[in-house]
Amino acid sequence: MSSITSGSGFTRRGFLSIAGGVAAAAVLVACSADGGSGGSGGGGGNTLKFWNMPWGGTEFNPLDKKITEAWKPTSGDFSATYQEIQWANFTQTFSSAVASNTGPAVSSGGGTQAFLFESQGKIAYADALFESWKSNGLYDDFLPGLIDAMKVEGGYAAIPYNLDMRVMWMNKALMEQAGADVPTDWDSYLAAAEKLKAIGAYAFGVGAGAGSFTGGHILTSFMINNGGGLFNADQQPEVVTDANIEAMEFVLEMVSKGYVDPGTVSYTSDNVQTQWREHLFGMGWDGAGLAANVGGDVAAELEVVSPLAGPHGDKGSLYFPNSIMMYTNTPDQSASEDFLTYYYQNMAPLWTEHTGIGLPPLKSIAETDEFRSDPNAVKIIEEWQPIAQTWGGSSLFLGVTKVDGTPAMDAFTQSIYSGQAGAKDALETLQKALEATA
């Protein structure tokens, strides 16, 4: 099974650092002479508009459009139209449309998009929809923790859709050549890294260059893997903790011992994939689609490693549960819910026909023979997804936009991989930057 083919973490997860800019754009549009109530919001009349992103390869959107337009409502004379929204300038597209009431009734989008628009009162909560799914089996079909990740104070802001995981990979051939055992914890990771170094391969393959946010994701993953994280129980940034310091000291040890490629600070996702192809990365961190993105003979050598145990027995990693959301500006709320019930009951071909979308949110899709033909995807769903956490821990909220691809997070990431700052100093600088962010 192939997964997301592009390496851009920005487009597929969140509104990132421009969330504030989106909010500002929304205000500007709402205050403009053309920002009225717009009769075509959500579709207008009996037409429901569904906007989706190019989540996969060239086969994804045509099939998705076919599924969408085949919807026959259980009541009422409604129909659905489909529009593919490109990632380029998608924030402006959504913010302008939502603010002027000309947007969709239902859409996917950036991973934190629903939480931004929820804070503006533009999201229709999914509570009633989830309640109705308890009787048709859909509610219990979601993988562990996904629905809870969408809960905010007012209700459920979105519906889990397309999972973007961060997991550990290894090149089996290089590991065998080095005589390295597959690591199971941090200590055995260091031991395997030393053996890979002896044959000229790096053990912490990742990119942290311009537009490549995976490097920062993995730093957060190690915090989570040590029982830490970026936010406290009150959903406020709290990064200077013993657990986080210990995690960053471990990564800095990897840097100082030469287990991390010095080029990491400038590597794009394309650079990272090249390093894998050239057998310079023996172990590393990436999304579920790494093997498909690397391609060629090397893809067959790549294998997902089981989650590592931290020094205190913790297991965990970062993931991004992308979502579908309903908007208050809809021709009919019950029609929006009816459409999504149909869509979730009929969206399996997006995965089983290998259109390149990420990992599925439903157990029934993950249990199909087509999905299980890829042992790496199966391992990610069975071993990594249950222990994964969002930026905010078990749930998402508006505040996570402070760390999702922001300058503060980028600067912190660079300081660690360059080895130019100590763990505590780097975390203190990050804390101050997050506290200064409105």
C-alpha positions as CSV (number, residue, x, y, z in Angstrom):
1,M,0.0,0.0,0.0
2,S,1.4,3.4,-0.9
3,S,0.9,6.4,1.3
4,I,1.3,10.1,0.9
5,T,3.7,10.7,-1.9
6,S,4.8,14.2,-1.1
7,G,7.2,14.9,1.7
8,S,5.8,18.3,2.6
9,G,4.6,18.1,6.2
10,F,3.2,21.6,6.0
11,T,0.3,21.0,3.6
12,R,-1.0,17.8,5.0
13,R,-1.3,18.5,8.7
14,G,-2.1,21.9,9.9
15,F,-2.6,25.6,9.5
16,L,0.8,25.9,11.2
17,S,2.3,29.2,12.0
18,I,0.0,31.1,9.6
19,A,-3.0,30.3,11.7
20,G,-2.9,33.8,13.1
21,G,-2.7,35.1,9.6
22,V,-5.7,33.1,8.6
23,A,-7.7,34.5,11.4
24,A,-6.7,38.0,10.4
25,A,-7.6,37.3,6.8
26,A,-10.9,36.0,7.9
27,V,-11.6,39.3,9.7
28,L,-10.6,41.4,6.7
29,V,-12.9,39.4,4.4
30,A,-15.8,39.6,6.8
31,C,-15.4,43.4,7.0
32,S,-15.1,44.0,3.3
33,A,-17.8,45.2,1.1
34,D,-18.0,41.8,-0.6
35,G,-18.0,39.8,2.6
36,G,-21.8,39.5,3.0
37,S,-23.8,36.5,3.8
38,G,-23.4,35.0,0.3
39,G,-26.3,32.7,-0.8
40,S,-24.0,29.9,-2.0
41,G,-22.6,29.0,1.4
42,G,-22.3,25.3,1.8
43,G,-23.7,24.8,-1.6
44,G,-26.9,26.8,-1.6
45,G,-30.4,25.5,-2.2
46,N,-30.4,21.7,-2.2
47,T,-26.7,21.4,-3.2
48,L,-24.2,20.4,-0.6
49,K,-20.5,21.4,-1.3
50,F,-17.8,19.0,-0.3
51,W,-14.2,20.3,-0.6
52,N,-11.3,17.8,-0.3
53,M,-7.6,18.1,-0.7
54,P,-5.2,16.1,-3.0
55,W,-4.3,13.7,-0.3
56,G,-2.9,11.0,-2.6
57,G,-1.7,10.3,-6.1
58,T,-3.5,11.1,-9.4
59,E,-6.1,8.4,-8.7
60,F,-7.3,9.8,-5.4
61,N,-9.4,12.8,-6.3
62,P,-11.2,11.3,-9.3
63,L,-12.3,8.3,-7.2
64,D,-13.2,10.6,-4.3
65,K,-15.3,12.7,-6.6
66,K,-17.1,9.6,-7.9
67,I,-17.9,8.4,-4.3
68,T,-19.1,11.9,-3.4
69,E,-21.4,12.5,-6.3
70,A,-23.0,9.0,-5.9
71,W,-24.5,10.1,-2.5
72,K,-28.3,9.6,-2.4
73,P,-29.7,11.2,0.8
74,T,-32.0,9.2,3.0
75,S,-34.4,12.1,3.0
76,G,-34.8,15.3,1.1
77,D,-33.9,16.3,-2.4
78,F,-30.2,17.0,-1.8
79,S,-27.1,16.4,-4.0
80,A,-23.4,16.8,-3.4
81,T,-20.8,18.6,-5.5
82,Y,-17.1,18.0,-5.3
83,Q,-14.2,20.5,-5.4
84,E,-10.5,19.7,-5.1
85,I,-8.7,22.4,-3.2
86,Q,-5.0,22.7,-4.0
87,W,-2.5,22.9,-1.1
88,A,-1.0,26.1,-2.6
89,N,-2.7,29.0,-0.8
90,F,-5.3,26.7,0.8
91,T,-5.4,28.8,3.9
92,Q,-6.5,31.9,2.0
93,T,-9.0,29.8,0.0
94,F,-10.7,28.5,3.2
95,S,-10.5,31.6,5.3
96,S,-11.9,33.8,2.6
97,A,-14.7,31.4,1.7
98,V,-15.7,30.7,5.3
99,A,-15.6,34.3,6.3
100,S,-17.8,35.4,3.4
101,N,-20.2,32.4,3.8
102,T,-19.4,31.0,0.4
103,G,-17.4,28.0,1.6
104,P,-18.3,24.3,1.8
105,A,-20.8,22.5,4.0
106,V,-18.2,19.8,4.6
107,S,-14.5,19.7,3.9
108,S,-11.1,18.3,4.9
109,G,-8.1,20.6,5.1
110,G,-5.2,21.3,7.3
111,G,-4.9,19.1,10.4
112,T,-5.6,22.0,12.9
113,Q,-8.1,23.8,10.6
114,A,-11.2,22.7,12.4
115,F,-9.9,24.0,15.7
116,L,-9.2,27.5,14.2
117,F,-12.7,27.8,12.7
118,E,-14.3,26.3,15.8
119,S,-12.8,29.2,17.8
120,Q,-14.5,31.5,15.3
121,G,-17.9,29.8,15.7
122,K,-17.9,28.5,12.1
123,I,-17.8,24.7,12.9
124,A,-20.9,22.5,13.3
125,Y,-20.1,20.1,16.1
126,A,-20.2,16.4,15.3
127,D,-21.7,15.2,18.6
128,A,-25.1,14.3,17.1
129,L,-23.4,12.6,14.2
130,F,-21.2,10.5,16.5
131,E,-24.3,9.6,18.6
132,S,-26.1,8.3,15.4
133,W,-23.0,6.2,14.5
134,K,-23.3,4.3,17.7
135,S,-26.2,2.4,16.2
136,N,-24.8,1.6,12.8
137,G,-21.3,0.4,13.9
138,L,-19.3,3.4,12.6
139,Y,-18.5,4.8,16.0
140,D,-16.9,1.6,17.2
141,D,-15.0,1.2,13.9
142,F,-12.6,4.1,14.6
143,L,-9.1,3.2,15.8
144,P,-8.3,3.9,19.5
145,G,-8.3,7.5,20.6
146,L,-9.1,9.1,17.3
147,I,-12.6,10.4,18.2
148,D,-11.4,11.7,21.6
149,A,-8.7,13.7,19.8
150,M,-11.4,15.9,18.2
151,K,-13.1,16.9,21.4
152,V,-13.0,20.5,22.6
153,E,-15.0,22.3,25.2
154,G,-18.0,22.9,23.0
155,G,-18.1,19.5,21.4
156,Y,-16.5,17.4,18.8
157,A,-14.9,19.8,16.3
158,A,-14.2,17.3,13.5
159,I,-14.3,13.6,12.4
160,P,-11.0,11.7,12.1
161,Y,-10.1,11.0,8.5
162,N,-6.5,10.4,7.3
163,L,-3.7,9.5,9.6
164,D,-0.2,10.8,9.2
165,M,2.1,8.9,11.5
166,R,5.7,9.4,12.6
167,V,7.5,6.1,12.9
168,M,11.0,4.5,13.0
169,W,12.4,2.9,9.9
170,M,15.5,0.8,9.2
171,N,17.3,-0.6,6.2
172,K,17.5,-4.4,6.9
173,A,20.4,-4.9,4.6
174,L,22.5,-2.2,6.2
175,M,21.6,-3.5,9.7
176,E,22.8,-7.0,8.7
177,Q,25.9,-5.7,7.1
178,A,26.7,-3.8,10.3
179,G,25.9,-6.7,12.6
180,A,23.5,-4.5,14.4
181,D,20.6,-5.8,16.4
182,V,17.2,-4.1,15.9
183,P,16.8,-1.6,18.8
184,T,14.1,-2.0,21.3
185,D,15.0,0.9,23.7
186,W,17.2,3.9,23.8
187,D,20.3,2.0,25.0
188,S,20.1,-0.6,22.2
189,Y,19.5,2.3,19.8
190,L,22.8,3.8,20.7
191,A,24.5,0.4,20.3
192,A,23.0,-0.2,16.9
193,A,24.0,3.4,15.9
194,E,27.6,2.8,16.8
195,K,27.7,-0.3,14.5
196,L,26.1,1.6,11.6
197,K,28.6,4.4,12.0
198,A,31.4,1.8,11.6
199,I,30.2,1.1,8.1
200,G,29.6,4.7,7.2
201,A,25.8,4.9,7.7
202,Y,23.8,7.2,10.0
203,A,21.3,6.0,12.5
204,F,19.0,9.1,12.9
205,G,17.9,9.8,9.3
206,V,15.7,12.8,9.3
207,G,15.4,16.3,7.6
208,A,15.0,19.7,9.3
209,G,15.6,22.0,6.4
210,A,13.3,24.6,4.9
211,G,9.8,23.2,4.5
212,S,10.8,19.9,6.2
213,F,9.2,19.7,9.6
214,T,9.8,16.1,10.3
215,G,13.0,16.9,12.2
216,G,10.9,18.8,14.8
217,H,8.3,16.1,14.9
218,I,10.8,13.6,15.9
219,L,12.2,15.8,18.7
220,T,8.6,16.0,20.0
221,S,8.3,12.2,19.6
222,F,11.2,11.6,21.8
223,M,9.7,13.9,24.5
224,I,6.5,11.9,24.3
225,N,8.5,8.6,24.3
226,N,9.9,9.7,27.7
227,G,6.5,10.6,29.2
228,G,6.9,14.3,28.3
229,G,5.4,16.6,25.7
230,L,4.9,20.2,24.8
231,F,1.7,21.1,26.7
232,N,0.4,20.6,30.3
233,A,-3.0,19.4,31.4
234,D,-4.3,23.0,31.1
235,Q,-3.3,23.1,27.4
236,Q,-0.6,25.6,28.1
237,P,3.0,25.3,26.7
238,E,5.2,23.6,29.3
239,V,8.4,22.3,27.7
240,V,11.1,22.7,30.3
241,T,10.5,19.5,32.2
242,D,12.9,16.8,33.4
243,A,11.4,14.3,30.9
244,N,11.9,16.7,28.0
245,I,15.4,17.7,29.1
246,E,16.4,14.0,29.3
247,A,14.9,13.3,25.8
248,M,16.8,16.2,24.2
249,E,20.0,15.2,26.0
250,F,19.6,11.8,24.3
251,V,19.3,13.3,20.9
252,L,22.2,15.6,21.5
253,E,24.3,12.5,22.5
254,M,23.4,11.1,19.1
255,V,24.5,14.3,17.4
256,S,27.8,14.5,19.3
257,K,28.7,10.9,18.6
258,G,28.2,11.4,14.8
259,Y,25.1,9.2,14.5
260,V,23.1,12.1,13.0
261,D,24.0,13.3,9.5
262,P,25.5,16.8,9.7
263,G,23.3,17.8,6.7
264,T,20.2,17.2,8.7
265,V,19.7,20.9,9.5
266,S,19.4,21.7,5.7
267,Y,17.8,18.5,4.4
268,T,14.4,18.6,2.6
269,S,12.3,15.5,2.3
270,D,13.8,14.9,-1.1
271,N,17.3,15.0,0.4
272,V,16.3,12.5,3.1
273,Q,14.9,10.1,0.5
274,T,18.2,10.4,-1.5
275,Q,20.2,9.5,1.6
276,W,18.1,6.4,2.0
277,R,18.5,5.5,-1.7
278,E,22.3,5.9,-1.4
279,H,22.4,3.6,1.7
280,L,23.6,6.4,3.9
281,F,20.7,6.1,6.3
282,G,20.6,2.8,8.2
283,M,17.9,3.9,10.6
284,G,15.7,7.0,10.7
285,W,12.3,8.6,11.2
286,D,9.6,9.4,8.7
287,G,6.0,8.9,7.8
288,A,4.2,5.8,6.7
289,G,4.9,6.4,3.1
290,L,8.8,6.4,3.3
291,A,9.3,3.1,1.4
292,A,6.9,4.2,-1.4
293,N,8.6,7.6,-1.6
294,V,12.1,6.1,-1.8
295,G,11.1,3.5,-4.3
296,G,13.3,1.3,-6.4
297,D,15.1,-1.7,-5.0
298,V,15.9,0.1,-1.7
299,A,12.2,0.2,-0.9
300,A,12.2,-3.6,-0.4
301,E,15.0,-3.2,2.2
302,L,13.1,-0.7,4.4
303,E,11.1,-2.0,7.3
304,V,9.3,-0.3,10.2
305,V,10.8,-0.8,13.6
306,S,8.5,-1.6,16.6
307,P,8.1,1.4,19.0
308,L,11.1,1.9,21.3
309,A,10.8,1.9,25.1
310,G,12.1,5.0,26.8
311,P,14.5,4.9,29.7
312,H,11.6,4.7,32.2
313,G,9.5,2.2,30.1
314,D,7.4,4.8,28.3
315,K,6.3,4.3,24.7
316,G,4.9,7.0,22.5
317,S,5.3,9.0,19.3
318,L,3.8,12.0,17.5
319,Y,1.0,11.6,14.9
320,F,-1.4,13.9,13.0
321,P,-5.0,12.8,12.8
322,N,-6.2,14.8,9.8
323,S,-9.9,15.3,9.8
324,I,-13.1,16.2,8.0
325,M,-15.3,19.0,9.4
326,M,-18.8,20.3,9.0
327,Y,-19.6,24.0,8.9
328,T,-22.5,26.0,10.4
329,N,-23.1,27.5,7.0
330,T,-24.8,24.5,5.3
331,P,-27.9,24.1,3.2
332,D,-29.1,21.7,5.9
333,Q,-27.2,20.2,8.9
334,S,-29.0,16.9,8.8
335,A,-28.0,16.6,5.1
336,S,-24.4,17.3,6.1
337,E,-24.6,14.5,8.6
338,D,-26.4,12.2,6.2
339,F,-23.7,12.8,3.6
340,L,-20.8,12.0,6.0
341,T,-22.6,8.8,7.2
342,Y,-22.7,7.7,3.5
343,Y,-19.1,8.9,2.9
344,Y,-17.6,7.0,5.8
345,Q,-19.5,3.9,4.9
346,N,-18.3,4.0,1.3
347,M,-14.8,5.5,1.4
348,A,-12.8,2.3,1.8
349,P,-11.8,2.1,-1.9
350,L,-9.6,5.2,-1.3
351,W,-7.4,2.9,0.6
352,T,-8.1,-0.5,-0.8
353,E,-7.5,0.7,-4.3
354,H,-4.1,2.2,-3.3
355,T,-4.8,5.8,-4.3
356,G,-1.9,7.1,-2.2
357,I,-3.9,8.5,0.8
358,G,-2.4,8.1,4.2
359,L,-3.4,5.5,6.8
360,P,-7.2,4.9,7.4
361,P,-9.1,5.8,10.6
362,L,-11.3,2.8,10.5
363,K,-10.5,-0.7,11.7
364,S,-12.6,-2.2,9.0
365,I,-10.4,-0.7,6.3
366,A,-7.2,-1.7,8.1
367,E,-8.5,-5.3,8.3
368,T,-9.0,-5.7,4.5
369,D,-6.7,-8.0,2.6
370,E,-5.7,-5.1,0.4
371,F,-4.5,-3.0,3.3
372,R,-2.8,-6.0,5.0
373,S,-0.8,-6.7,1.9
374,D,1.7,-4.1,3.2
375,P,3.3,-5.4,6.4
376,N,4.8,-2.0,7.2
377,A,1.4,-0.4,7.1
378,V,0.0,-3.2,9.3
379,K,2.7,-2.7,11.9
380,I,2.1,1.0,12.0
381,I,-1.6,0.6,12.6
382,E,-1.2,-2.3,15.1
383,E,1.9,-1.1,17.1
384,W,2.4,2.7,16.6
385,Q,-1.1,4.1,16.3
386,P,-2.3,2.9,19.7
387,I,0.7,4.6,21.5
388,A,0.8,7.8,19.4
389,Q,-0.2,11.2,20.7
390,T,-1.0,14.5,19.0
391,W,0.9,17.8,19.5
392,G,-1.4,18.3,22.6
393,G,-1.3,14.8,24.0
394,S,-4.5,12.9,23.7
395,S,-6.4,15.7,22.0
396,L,-5.9,18.7,19.7
397,F,-6.9,22.3,20.5
398,L,-6.2,25.7,19.0
399,G,-3.1,26.3,21.0
400,V,-1.1,23.6,19.1
401,T,-0.8,26.0,16.2
402,K,2.0,27.6,18.3
403,V,4.2,24.7,17.6
404,D,2.9,23.3,14.3
405,G,5.7,24.4,11.9
406,T,6.2,27.7,13.6
407,P,9.4,29.8,13.6
408,A,9.8,29.0,17.3
409,M,9.7,25.3,16.7
410,D,12.0,25.6,13.7
411,A,14.6,27.5,15.7
412,F,14.5,25.0,18.5
413,T,14.9,22.1,16.0
414,Q,17.9,23.7,14.4
415,S,19.5,24.4,17.8
416,I,19.3,20.7,18.7
417,Y,20.4,19.1,15.4
418,S,23.3,21.6,15.1
419,G,24.4,20.8,18.6
420,Q,24.7,24.5,19.3
421,A,22.6,24.6,22.5
422,G,22.3,22.5,25.6
423,A,19.0,20.6,26.1
424,K,17.7,22.9,28.9
425,D,18.8,26.1,27.3
426,A,17.1,25.1,24.0
427,L,13.9,24.2,25.8
428,E,13.9,27.4,27.8
429,T,14.3,29.4,24.6
430,L,11.4,27.5,23.1
431,Q,9.2,28.1,26.2
432,K,9.8,31.9,26.1
433,A,9.0,32.0,22.4
434,L,5.8,30.1,22.9
435,E,4.8,32.3,25.8
436,A,5.4,35.4,23.6
437,T,3.1,34.0,20.8
438,A,-0.4,35.5,20.9
